[in-house]
Amino acid sequence: MDDSPRPHWLAVAVPTPAHSGLGEPLTYRADAPLPPGSIVRVPLGSREVLGVVWGAAEPPSADLRAAVRPLAGAFEGLAPLADDWRRLIEFTARYYQRALGEVALAALPPQLRTLSGAQMARRLKRQAAAPPSPAAETTETIALSADQVVATARIEHENGPFLLFGATGSGKTEVYMQAVERLLAREATAQALVLVPEINLTPQLEARFAERFGAHTIVSLHSGLTPPQRLAAWLAAHAGRARIVLGTRVAVLASLPRLRLIVVDEEHDPSYKQQEGARYSARDLAVYRGRLLGAKVILGSATPSLESWHASTPETEDGPGRYLRLAMPRRIGAGADGGLPKVRRVDMSRQPRGTLIAAPLLAAIGERVARGEQALLLLNRRGYAPVLHCADCGWKSECPHCSAYRVFHKVDRTLRCHHCGFTQRVPRACPACGNLDIAPLGRGTEQLEERLAELLADVRRPDGAPARIARIDADSTRGKGQLESQLAQVHAGAVDVLVGTQMIAKGHDFRRVTLVAAVNPDGALFSSDFRAPERLFALLMQAAGRAGRDAAASAGSEMWVQTHHPAHPLYAALKTHDYPGFAARQLDERAQAGLPPFSHLALLRAEARSQEAAQAFLSALARRAQDALARDPALAAALPHVTWYPAVPLAVQRVAGIERAQMLLESPARAALQRVLAACLPLLHALRAEPGHRGIVRWAVDVDPLAL
């Protein structure tokens, strides 16, 4: 008689190798049943990897049972991941055309992969020993504006999802906090998730929430945390101990078993779209997750994405809308004009050739510094100059590995490629002809900082000291703690003029800034990317919002725009802070062109050693896919609704020696596009394995791409 225990067959989601085409989930053998959502360790090839039990698997046939491998272990004491979390992961993998295990395991903290069962038990024991987080209590009474009162009441009593359309400085964050406060007071175990677009905004928001609710109720989740910090935060959220979770896009997939409210601050920001691996939109997944759970969702922005704006219903209209639009047009403490900065346009075609800062703007900056106020100058290009060139032979500082120029950085005398990182010292003479007179072309933040120091040399602060200029961009904040240190100096008034890229235009509450200037924003006006005007308008509106945030100084606050096209409709809308008018014109143009949100897009991308190989791979896929779809009665109906465009190089077609090509698919019907993409996946795996396409380095599917 055989007394050995009856085996249990489990379907486990594992991080299968990229482009392997391996079916998921995989079947493993266990001696005892495990509930779905259990986190386990399993063998995969020669490695041992983390996996998530997705449910019971069909028993394998008798001749295959011996080949099914057993589990390597399970994390006992760790509560299984909830059913709704698994449904969220399934939707994400299906919609964005990625492997189930890839998405599931990317949503878990990386340190789980290295912990043994005993180590996990110790961590869980430490968490269990800590006192439970009490219900958040606030004693401070906040005086709300009329707009805030209306928005808060509607969020409290209506279902949403809500699009909170609020001017910069109108108090959107306070509305978020009111919604969180009321939720936690109403439901003893409820959790709230608050998403921000970038890591550098997390500490500022965390400080405000901690001051209101207490640090013991809050954790942060983002890629800037150390592995132990991220694991501790995730465990607190997974166990329900953390009542409030603040994070970047990665937090939208966190395990939050009692989630009842999701806030997406600056919902328009492109940082919410993942650009590697599973290219998901955290904003869109937040809306889906809210619907899945019956949780309320608040999308907040002064310049909503056109997709969200189109999906919302203003109060002056009847009829259905997927989102409920709540408007907060006035700044806190502002008068009838809303307290927004006055916008001035400077026609640079009337300025002397080569002018960096127009004389009227320079005088206005000097006046602000002399009064003890701060000015902020935005130039969305780091480095000293975009390129070095030789006037004699035409040589330019091209990157040998990319289809791009290396940027001249004067601080360390280097030429640096911002795509692959290749860096060299600046040559003493032209490498092509030996000319000693090589010069920078164009301007970056380093050059702007340097020139401002010269132009403001005679300007004095109220205490008689010279003007102090600082620069914040990806280069000046590369070291640990540098960004926090520089921001602290700005808040303390130790900086008079702040120069920077878009990093300084988003979310920061600079109370002393009364003047903001965009130095050279024209580049996006005539871009081939249809989203470029939307991004530029959002950036300029966000930058303008840094001026006059202190109500006492708002009346004299200004936004200056240096442009060669002062009559452009985008700048006309900016002058009157007319986002609805700008959005209406953009949506009209997109409707005529059949662009999102009136259609749905996907990109098929391929990378290879040659551009010809990359394009040939995509072209072969298109032919094979259309033939296969036409022969399948279940899919043939979707084919006429999808337009396949020819394969073309990317704008930067070579990066780090790898050529990149893409093919655009467009459809007015999201469901038809999804069916076609799902049918393409097995063809992509099969095509790459063929001898004629072995040169393909990688391929990817990007659903709802933000850039073409």
C-alpha positions, -999 to 999 in steps of 0.1 A, spaced: 0 0 0 14 34 -10 13 58 20 29 87 1 8 119 1 -14 126 -29 3 154 -49 -15 187 -54 -10 204 -88 -7 242 -87 -7 268 -115 21 293 -106 28 326 -123 66 329 -127 88 355 -144 94 335 -176 123 347 -197 116 376 -220 104 366 -255 104 329 -245 68 323 -256 65 299 -227 28 294 -217 17 306 -184 10 299 -156 33 269 -152 23 237 -133 42 226 -101 37 198 -76 30 204 -39 25 181 -10 -3 202 4 -28 226 -11 -20 263 -11 -46 290 -15 -45 312 -47 -23 343 -41 3 324 -20 39 336 -27 62 306 -33 97 298 -45 99 274 -75 126 260 -98 127 275 -133 154 260 -155 186 261 -135 174 289 -112 151 292 -83 126 321 -87 97 337 -69 62 328 -80 26 334 -72 0 306 -70 -27 314 -94 -50 285 -85 -52 247 -89 -38 233 -122 -53 205 -142 -36 172 -133 -9 164 -159 -12 132 -179 4 101 -163 34 101 -186 42 138 -177 37 137 -139 72 126 -132 86 156 -151 65 182 -131 89 198 -106 80 204 -69 77 237 -52 110 248 -35 92 265 -6 65 289 5 64 320 27 44 307 56 26 334 76 24 358 47 -12 364 38 -21 354 2 -25 381 -24 -62 390 -28 -84 380 -56 -89 415 -68 -51 420 -69 -48 390 -92 -76 403 -114 -58 436 -117 -26 418 -127 -44 396 -152 -60 427 -168 -27 445 -169 -9 416 -186 -37 410 -211 -43 447 -220 -6 456 -223 3 423 -240 29 411 -214 34 378 -197 13 372 -165 43 363 -143 63 393 -156 37 417 -144 29 399 -112 65 396 -100 74 431 -111 47 443 -87 63 426 -57 93 441 -38 126 429 -52 140 417 -19 113 390 -17 134 371 -43 164 369 -20 147 360 13 145 326 28 114 314 46 131 319 80 142 355 71 106 363 61 93 348 93 116 371 113 104 402 94 67 393 99 73 387 136 89 422 139 59 437 122 34 418 143 52 430 174 47 466 165 16 483 179 -12 486 153 -17 519 136 -45 538 153 -72 554 133 -60 587 120 -73 616 141 -68 653 132 -74 681 156 -66 709 132 -95 727 116 -88 737 80 -107 766 65 -117 756 30 -124 778 1 -159 778 -15 -145 757 -44 -129 732 -20 -161 729 0 -181 720 -32 -155 696 -45 -151 678 -11 -189 674 -7 -194 660 -42 -165 635 -37 -181 625 -4 -216 619 -18 -211 609 -54 -193 579 -69 -170 593 -95 -144 587 -109 -137 624 -105 -115 647 -126 -105 675 -102 -97 704 -126 -80 729 -103 -58 759 -110 -22 757 -96 -25 769 -60 -62 763 -58 -58 737 -30 -62 703 -48 -39 687 -22 -62 698 6 -91 683 -12 -72 650 -14 -64 651 23 -101 659 32 -112 629 11 -86 607 29 -95 620 63 -132 614 59 -126 579 45 -103 569 75 -128 583 100 -157 565 83 -140 530 78 -118 517 106 -96 496 83 -98 514 49 -67 522 29 -60 551 6 -35 552 -23 -20 586 -34 1 586 -66 25 613 -77 44 613 -110 79 616 -98 101 605 -68 113 640 -60 77 651 -52 71 622 -28 90 636 3 72 669 0 38 652 -1 47 627 26 57 655 50 22 672 45 4 639 50 25 629 80 18 663 96 -19 658 92 -23 621 99 8 610 117 39 593 103 28 559 117 -1 557 93 18 563 61 44 545 39 60 554 6 65 531 -24 88 540 -52 120 529 -69 141 553 -50 138 533 -18 164 507 -7 153 471 -10 147 467 28 127 500 29 106 489 -1 99 455 14 90 470 48 66 495 31 51 468 10 45 444 39 28 472 59 5 479 29 -1 442 23 -10 436 59 -33 466 60 -12 483 87 -4 512 65 -36 533 61 -21 556 35 3 547 7 21 574 -12 40 564 -43 49 567 -79 35 546 -108 48 513 -93 25 517 -63 -6 513 -84 1 475 -85 9 472 -48 -11 448 -26 -37 469 -7 -64 445 5 -86 473 20 -82 499 -7 -111 524 -8 -97 556 -23 -72 563 -51 -58 597 -59 -37 604 -90 -21 638 -86 -10 656 -118 -28 629 -137 -16 643 -171 20 637 -164 37 613 -189 58 598 -160 27 577 -152 34 557 -184 60 530 -179 85 530 -207 102 496 -202 89 461 -197 52 461 -193 44 496 -207 14 503 -185 -3 536 -176 -6 539 -138 -34 565 -143 -55 542 -164 -48 512 -141 -59 534 -111 -92 540 -128 -96 503 -136 -86 493 -101 -112 517 -86 -139 502 -108 -128 467 -98 -130 474 -61 -158 500 -60 -132 525 -47 -134 562 -54 -108 576 -78 -97 612 -80 -77 624 -109 -63 659 -103 -46 684 -126 -45 720 -136 -40 708 -172 -57 674 -175 -47 650 -203 -69 654 -233 -81 618 -228 -93 626 -193 -108 659 -203 -127 643 -232 -140 616 -208 -153 641 -182 -187 658 -182 -187 695 -172 -215 708 -151 -230 728 -179 -237 698 -200 -261 669 -198 -254 634 -209 -231 606 -199 -194 611 -191 -171 585 -177 -156 610 -152 -173 637 -132 -155 670 -137 -151 692 -106 -137 727 -113 -116 748 -89 -106 778 -110 -94 802 -82 -63 801 -61 -66 800 -23 -70 836 -9 -72 851 -44 -97 877 -55 -121 877 -84 -93 873 -110 -83 840 -95 -49 852 -84 -31 836 -114 1 852 -127 0 878 -155 15 862 -187 38 884 -208 50 874 -243 84 886 -255 88 886 -293 124 874 -297 124 882 -334 126 919 -323 155 913 -300 192 916 -311 205 884 -327 219 860 -302 200 875 -272 197 849 -244 176 870 -220 156 899 -234 163 933 -218 128 937 -203 129 903 -188 163 909 -174 152 942 -158 121 924 -143 144 897 -128 166 924 -113 136 942 -97 124 910 -81 159 902 -66 162 937 -53 128 933 -35 139 900 -19 117 879 -42 127 849 -63 127 843 -100 125 809 -118 139 804 -153 128 773 -173 150 759 -201 141 722 -208 176 713 -220 204 704 -197 241 707 -203 260 738 -216 251 734 -253 233 706 -273 263 702 -297 298 713 -304 307 721 -340 335 732 -363 327 761 -386 355 751 -410 346 715 -419 311 712 -404 321 685 -378 296 681 -350 298 662 -317 279 631 -329 277 601 -307 295 571 -324 269 547 -309 236 567 -313 218 588 -339 222 618 -316 247 645 -307 268 644 -275 259 673 -253 287 697 -242 290 700 -204 313 728 -196 314 721 -158 335 690 -163 346 697 -199 330 666 -213 309 656 -243 281 633 -230 254 613 -248 222 615 -230 209 583 -246 237 558 -240 259 576 -216 290 576 -237 313 603 -224 346 618 -236 367 648 -228 362 678 -250 388 676 -278 414 704 -280 408 707 -317 384 695 -343 388 657 -347 381 660 -384 403 689 -396 423 700 -366 407 735 -364 413 749 -329 382 770 -330 353 746 -322 323 763 -306 291 754 -289 258 755 -308 225 762 -289 220 767 -252 214 745 -222 209 752 -185 246 754 -177 251 782 -202 220 800 -189 233 798 -154 267 812 -165 252 840 -185 228 851 -158 257 854 -134 273 879 -158 241 897 -166 231 901 -130 265 909 -116 254 944 -106 221 934 -91 219 934 -53 196 918 -28 179 939 -1 209 932 22 234 945 -4 247 910 -12 250 900 -49 223 879 -65 226 842 -59 219 818 -88 214 781 -86 207 754 -112 185 723 -107 185 696 -134 195 659 -138 232 668 -138 233 690 -107 212 666 -86 229 634 -96 244 627 -61 224 614 -32 206 641 -13 216 669 -37 181 676 -49 167 678 -13 196 701 -3 191 725 -32 153 726 -28 158 734 9 181 763 -1 154 777 -24 127 774 3 150 791 28 155 821 5 192 814 0 186 814 -38 174 844 -58 173 830 -93 166 794 -99 175 779 -133 163 745 -143 146 720 -165 110 706 -161 122 692 -127 115 726 -111 82 732 -128 62 705 -112 45 705 -78 70 725 -58 56 751 -35 81 779 -38 65 806 -16 90 834 -26 88 830 -64 69 858 -81 84 856 -116 87 826 -139 102 827 -174 103 802 -202 135 809 -221 131 790 -253 99 769 -255 92 771 -293 107 738 -302 76 718 -294 52 741 -314 59 724 -347 69 689 -336 59 658 -356 46 643 -324 9 651 -321 11 652 -283 39 679 -282 15 709 -280 -4 693 -251 29 686 -232 42 721 -238 10 738 -227 9 716 -195 46 724 -188 41 761 -192 10 762 -171 27 741 -144 57 765 -145 35 795 -143 19 780 -113 52 783 -94 47 821 -94 27 839 -67 17 809 -46 18 831 -15 -15 850 -17 1 882 -5 24 882 -35 1 868 -61 -12 902 -74 22 911 -89 33 876 -100 42 872 -137 50 845 -163 73 856 -191 75 836 -224 104 843 -248 92 832 -283 96 839 -320 59 831 -324 40 853 -299 7 851 -319 6 813 -318 -28 801 -304 -10 781 -277 6 812 -262 -27 831 -267 -45 805 -245 -16 805 -220 -19 843 -217 -55 840 -205 -49 807 -186 -76 792 -209 -71 755 -207 -106 747 -218 -102 767 -249 -68 751 -257 -83 716 -251 -113 723 -273 -90 733 -302 -67 704 -297 -96 679 -296 -111 694 -327 -78 689 -345 -75 653 -332 -111 644 -342 -104 656 -377 -72 636 -379 -86 605 -362 -61 607 -333 -66 597 -297 -89 600 -278 -109 594 -310 -89 563 -320 -66 538 -303 -29 532 -310 -3 505 -305 33 504 -315 52 472 -325 89 479 -319 120 459 -330 157 463 -322 184 448 -343 220 453 -354 208 469 -386 178 491 -395 170 468 -425 167 438 -402 145 456 -377 121 468 -404 121 435 -423 111 417 -390 81 441 -385 71 440 -422 72 402 -421 50 402 -390 24 425 -406 21 402 -437 19 370 -416 -5 384 -391 -29 398 -417 -29 365 -435 -35 345 -403 -62 369 -391 -80 367 -425 -81 329 -423 -95 329 -387 -133 334 -387 -132 346 -351 -107 373 -358 -114 382 -395 -141 407 -384 -115 428 -365 -90 431 -393 -108 458 -414 -110 480 -382 -72 481 -378 -48 501 -400 -13 489 -403 13 516 -411 47 508 -427 77 501 -405 99 532 -400 129 541 -379 124 558 -345 132 595 -342 164 585 -325 169 553 -346 202 541 -331 210 539 -294 241 522 -280 248 506 -314 213 491 -317 190 501 -346 154 507 -337 123 505 -359 86 507 -352 52 500 -368 20 518 -359 -14 501 -356 -45 523 -354 -81 515 -348 -113 534 -339 -123 503 -318 -102 493 -288 -116 458 -288 -106 452 -324 -70 464 -317 -67 442 -287 -78 411 -306 -53 418 -333 -24 424 -308 -32 392 -289 -31 373 -322 3 389 -330 21 377 -299 26 340 -309 36 351 -343 62 375 -328 77 346 -308 77 322 -338 91 348 -362 120 357 -340 130 320 -338 133 317 -376 168 317 -391 161 348 -412 154 369 -381 180 357 -356 195 392 -357 166 407 -338 179 418 -303 144 423 -288 109 433 -297 81 451 -277 45 460 -279 35 494 -266 -3 499 -261 -16 535 -259 19 549 -266 26 585 -255 52 592 -281 55 582 -317 
